[in-house]
């Protein structure tokens, strides 16, 4: 009898504890946990373009006038006059600089004296030969000496003309690399001029493989830091025929329709639409990010195409890689394929497509949970 009472008391105690816990949960506003469905995996996706679309080449280079010239003296000497500074506008024929002409004047005087003596000798030899007093060889030597003296005199006169520099074009001084009083060597650049009547061109160094895809006459979109927010139109006018010995790059020249704000020597970037080197063979292929490929074996590959919010595994034909992109055939234009996250999604699984730029936004602050007083 005592054991029964003890058992009955234990049941009553457990029941009371259960009721008490229930009352406490109700008082605290608690409720039983219910299982929730896991959210669909987040992925990124891109839209497939039309087959045969041209790829884009992008590079940076230096803006220059097509006609830029480095001016120098033909003979060495002391620079006595420099009439212009960098940035000055000049007109054709304007005197720019001069060297001390004393040395070249002396050579010209000597050449004139040698020429006069050679003429006298030649005249005397002709008279003597006509009377039979000298041989024909003596006359030939005198006439050869006369020709040499005439050439020396013409050379000295030519050097005298180049003791002063005049602008060959109307343009602007880009650089001045010597000062009055310096001794300059023959051929040493003292001024650099730009012909403002020549077009402004952008010279791009491109890898040989990319340069082979560019054609003369192709259009280009040009941007420069000096013109923020503006895109200029350019046309490819020349393709280099030799690669740089150090880098292997080939220079592509783009003529730019530029406003006066752009100057020679500034940096600019260009984007060109250029077909792949084997464009005819790849005409049926589209470009997708390489990370969109699930697997590739030979010419067979697979991707995950979005069917609404569901990922569908699709077999495609693989055409190789082109830079960071993969070339595939078998996807209609406008299809969306999964890129980031494709390796964690199964065929037929529902997904949530996210914008990668949204991850860069600052996280929204969430208020901490309020404490609930219990009694």
C-alpha positions in Angstrom: 0.0 0.0 0.0 2.8 2.4 0.8 4.5 1.5 -2.5 1.4 2.3 -4.5 1.0 5.6 -2.7 4.7 6.4 -3.5 4.2 5.6 -7.2 1.0 7.6 -7.4 2.8 10.5 -5.8 5.6 10.3 -8.4 3.1 10.4 -11.2 1.4 13.4 -9.7 4.8 15.1 -9.3 5.8 14.5 -12.9 2.4 15.7 -14.1 2.7 18.9 -12.0 6.2 19.5 -13.3 4.9 19.1 -16.9 2.0 21.5 -16.3 4.4 23.9 -14.7 6.8 23.9 -17.6 3.9 24.4 -20.0 2.7 27.4 -18.0 6.3 28.8 -18.0 6.6 28.4 -21.8 3.2 30.1 -22.3 4.2 32.9 -20.0 7.4 33.4 -21.8 5.7 33.5 -25.2 7.6 30.3 -26.4 6.3 27.9 -28.9 7.5 24.5 -30.1 10.2 24.5 -32.9 8.9 23.5 -36.3 11.2 22.2 -39.1 11.8 24.8 -41.9 12.7 24.0 -45.5 16.3 24.9 -46.5 16.6 27.9 -48.8 17.6 27.2 -52.4 21.3 27.5 -53.1 22.5 30.9 -54.4 24.1 31.0 -57.8 25.2 33.6 -60.4 24.2 33.4 -64.1 25.0 35.0 -67.4 22.9 35.4 -70.6 24.3 33.7 -73.7 24.9 36.0 -76.7 24.4 35.3 -80.4 26.7 32.8 -82.1 29.6 34.2 -83.9 29.7 37.4 -81.8 33.1 39.2 -82.0 35.2 39.3 -78.9 36.6 42.5 -77.5 40.2 43.5 -77.2 41.2 46.2 -74.6 44.5 47.9 -74.2 46.2 51.1 -73.2 48.7 53.2 -75.2 50.1 56.7 -75.8 48.5 59.5 -77.8 50.7 61.2 -80.3 50.5 63.4 -83.3 51.2 61.4 -86.5 53.9 63.8 -87.5 56.3 64.5 -84.6 59.8 65.5 -85.4 63.1 65.7 -83.4 65.1 68.7 -84.6 68.9 68.8 -84.4 71.9 70.4 -86.0 73.8 68.7 -88.7 77.2 69.9 -87.3 78.5 70.2 -83.8 78.9 73.6 -82.1 78.0 75.8 -79.2 74.3 76.6 -78.9 74.1 80.4 -78.9 70.4 81.1 -79.3 67.1 79.2 -78.3 64.0 81.2 -79.2 61.2 78.9 -77.9 60.1 77.0 -74.9 58.0 73.8 -74.5 54.4 74.5 -75.3 55.1 77.5 -77.6 53.2 77.6 -80.9 55.4 78.0 -84.0 54.8 78.8 -87.6 56.5 77.2 -90.6 59.9 78.9 -91.3 60.1 80.6 -87.9 63.8 80.7 -86.5 64.1 78.4 -83.5 67.7 78.0 -82.5 71.3 78.7 -83.7 74.8 77.6 -83.0 78.0 79.7 -83.2 78.8 79.9 -86.9 82.5 80.9 -86.5 83.8 77.4 -87.1 81.6 76.7 -90.2 82.3 80.2 -91.6 86.0 79.4 -91.4 85.6 76.1 -93.2 83.4 77.9 -95.9 86.1 80.5 -96.4 88.8 77.9 -96.8 86.6 75.9 -99.2 86.1 79.1 -101.3 89.9 79.7 -101.4 90.6 76.0 -102.4 87.9 76.3 -105.2 89.5 79.5 -106.6 93.0 77.9 -106.7 91.6 74.7 -108.3 89.9 76.8 -111.0 93.2 78.6 -111.8 95.1 75.3 -112.0 92.5 73.8 -114.3 92.6 76.9 -116.6 96.4 76.7 -116.7 96.4 73.0 -117.5 93.9 73.5 -120.3 96.1 76.2 -122.0 99.3 74.1 -121.6 97.6 71.0 -122.9 96.3 72.9 -126.0 99.8 73.9 -126.9 101.2 70.5 -126.2 103.3 71.4 -123.1 101.5 68.9 -120.7 100.1 65.5 -121.1 96.4 64.7 -121.0 96.9 63.1 -117.6 98.0 66.4 -116.1 94.8 68.1 -117.4 92.6 65.3 -116.1 94.2 65.7 -112.6 93.5 69.4 -112.6 89.9 69.0 -113.6 89.4 66.3 -110.9 90.8 68.6 -108.3 88.4 71.3 -109.5 85.4 69.0 -109.0 86.6 68.1 -105.5 87.0 71.7 -104.6 83.5 72.5 -105.9 82.0 69.7 -103.8 83.8 70.8 -100.7 82.6 74.4 -101.2 79.0 73.2 -101.7 79.3 71.1 -98.5 80.6 74.0 -96.5 77.8 76.2 -97.7 75.2 73.6 -96.8 76.6 73.3 -93.3 76.4 77.1 -93.0 72.7 77.0 -93.8 72.2 74.4 -91.0 73.9 76.5 -88.3 70.4 77.9 -87.7 67.2 75.9 -87.1 63.9 77.0 -88.6 60.5 75.3 -88.0 59.6 73.0 -90.9 55.9 73.0 -90.0 53.3 75.0 -88.2 52.7 73.3 -84.8 53.7 73.3 -81.2 57.0 72.7 -79.3 56.6 69.5 -77.3 60.0 69.4 -75.6 63.2 71.5 -75.4 66.2 69.4 -74.5 69.1 71.9 -74.7 70.0 75.3 -73.3 71.9 78.2 -74.8 75.6 77.9 -74.0 75.7 74.1 -74.2 77.9 72.3 -76.7 75.7 70.1 -78.9 76.8 67.2 -81.0 75.8 66.6 -84.6 72.4 64.9 -84.6 71.7 65.7 -81.0 68.0 66.5 -80.5 67.4 70.0 -79.1 63.7 70.5 -79.9 60.7 68.2 -80.5 57.8 69.6 -82.6 54.4 68.3 -83.4 52.5 69.2 -86.6 49.1 70.2 -85.4 47.6 69.6 -88.9 48.3 65.9 -88.6 45.8 63.7 -86.8 46.1 62.5 -83.2 46.7 58.8 -83.1 46.7 56.2 -80.3 49.5 53.6 -80.6 48.5 50.4 -78.8 51.0 47.6 -78.1 49.1 44.3 -78.6 50.3 40.7 -78.3 51.0 39.3 -81.7 48.1 36.8 -81.4 45.6 39.7 -80.7 47.1 42.0 -83.3 46.6 39.4 -86.0 42.8 39.7 -85.3 42.7 43.5 -85.9 42.0 44.8 -89.4 42.6 48.2 -90.9 39.4 50.2 -90.9 38.0 48.5 -87.7 36.3 50.9 -85.3 37.4 51.5 -81.7 36.0 53.1 -78.6 38.7 55.3 -77.0 38.6 56.8 -73.4 41.1 59.0 -71.7 41.5 60.3 -68.2 41.6 63.9 -69.5 38.0 63.5 -70.7 36.2 61.6 -67.9 32.9 60.1 -68.9 33.5 60.6 -72.6 34.0 57.9 -75.3 35.7 59.0 -78.5 35.5 57.2 -81.9 38.6 55.8 -83.4 39.5 53.9 -86.6 42.4 51.5 -87.0 44.7 53.1 -89.7 47.9 51.1 -89.5 49.2 47.7 -88.3 52.8 47.3 -87.2 54.8 44.9 -89.4 57.5 44.1 -86.8 57.2 43.0 -83.1 59.1 44.7 -80.3 62.3 42.9 -79.6 61.8 43.0 -75.8 58.1 42.4 -75.4 57.0 40.8 -78.6 54.1 43.3 -78.9 52.9 44.6 -82.3 51.9 48.3 -82.5 48.4 49.1 -83.7 47.7 52.7 -84.7 44.2 54.2 -84.1 43.3 57.6 -85.5 41.2 59.4 -82.9 38.7 62.2 -83.6 39.9 64.1 -80.5 39.0 67.5 -79.1 41.8 70.1 -78.3 41.9 69.0 -74.6 43.8 65.8 -75.6 47.5 66.3 -75.8 50.4 64.3 -77.2 51.9 62.0 -74.6 48.7 61.4 -72.6 47.5 57.8 -71.9 44.3 56.5 -73.4 42.6 53.2 -73.5 40.8 51.6 -76.5 38.3 48.7 -76.9 38.1 47.0 -80.3 35.7 44.4 -81.6 37.8 41.7 -83.3 36.8 38.2 -84.5 38.8 35.3 -83.3 41.7 34.1 -85.5 39.6 31.1 -86.5 36.3 32.9 -86.7 34.9 30.9 -89.6 35.4 27.6 -87.8 33.9 29.0 -84.6 30.9 30.7 -86.2 28.4 28.4 -84.4 30.0 28.8 -81.0 29.0 31.2 -78.2 31.2 32.5 -75.4 30.5 31.7 -71.8 32.6 32.1 -68.7 34.9 29.1 -68.3 33.6 28.5 -64.8 30.2 27.7 -66.2 31.5 24.4 -67.6 30.7 21.4 -65.4 33.0 19.1 -67.3 34.7 18.8 -70.6 36.1 15.8 -72.4 37.2 16.2 -76.0 34.4 18.1 -77.8 31.8 17.1 -75.2 30.8 19.3 -72.2 27.9 20.1 -70.0 26.4 23.3 -68.4 23.5 24.1 -66.1 20.9 26.2 -67.9 18.2 28.0 -66.0 14.6 26.9 -66.7 12.8 29.5 -64.6 14.2 29.0 -61.2 15.3 25.4 -61.8 18.7 24.3 -63.0 18.7 21.9 -66.0 21.8 20.0 -67.1 22.4 20.5 -70.8 25.0 18.7 -73.0 26.9 21.1 -75.3 29.7 20.9 -77.9 33.0 22.2 -76.6 35.2 24.4 -78.9 38.1 25.2 -76.6 39.0 28.2 -74.5 39.6 31.8 -75.6 41.2 33.7 -72.8 38.9 33.4 -69.7 35.9 32.3 -71.8 34.8 28.9 -73.1 33.4 28.3 -76.6 30.4 26.1 -76.7 27.7 25.2 -79.3 24.2 24.0 -78.6 22.8 26.9 -76.5 20.2 29.1 -78.0 20.7 32.9 -77.8 19.1 34.3 -74.7 19.7 31.2 -72.6 21.0 31.8 -69.0 23.7 29.5 -67.7 24.9 29.2 -64.1 28.4 30.4 -63.5 29.4 30.7 -59.8 27.9 27.9 -57.8 27.4 25.5 -60.7 29.5 22.8 -59.0 27.2 22.7 -56.0 23.8 22.4 -57.8 22.2 19.2 -59.1 20.1 18.7 -62.2 16.5 19.7 -61.5 17.3 21.6 -58.3 15.7 24.9 -57.6 18.1 27.8 -57.2 18.1 31.5 -56.3 20.0 33.7 -58.7 21.9 36.6 -57.0 23.5 39.7 -58.3 27.3 39.6 -57.4 27.3 43.4 -57.0 24.8 43.1 -54.2 27.4 41.3 -52.0 29.5 44.5 -52.1 26.7 46.4 -50.3 27.1 46.9 -46.6 25.2 44.5 -44.4 22.1 45.8 -42.8 22.3 46.1 -39.0 19.8 44.0 -37.1 18.6 45.1 -33.7 19.4 42.6 -30.9 16.5 40.5 -29.5 14.7 42.1 -26.6 14.8 40.3 -23.3 11.4 39.0 -22.1 10.9 39.1 -18.4 9.5 36.0 -16.8 8.0 35.5 -13.5 
